[in-house]
């Protein structure tokens, strides 16, 4: 195991999340393990599904969302490109 992350969870009503703030934004999502997209669907957040990180980074978007990345499905050069995107101010979740 490389790392373990623990997070305190806070449950809130959907309306308090202000998802309207992302309405009209171009959101690219590469949900490589299929665990995050159901939450976005539940919250009514529109996004464009991408098959990989490289596919998501190929075109400009307002927000990039990545889930399920690991060394098997995301090669080191793509991770380096993602780090560059973040360093240059890209909005990445």
VENQUIDA-V565433 format. One line per field, one symbol per residue. phi: phi as a letter, one per 30 degrees, with the letter a starting at -180 (. if undefined). burial: 1 if it has 9 or more other ideal C-beta (glycine too) atoms within 8 Angstrom, else 0. Layout:
# VENQUIDA-V565433
phi=???
burial=???
This chain:
# VENQUIDA-V565433
phi=.dabccbdcbcbdedddhdddcdiddccbccdcicceddddddicdbcdcdadeddddbdbdbcbbbidaddcbdeddddddddeddcjddbc
burial=000000000000000000100100001111110001100100101010010110111000101111111000010001101100110000010
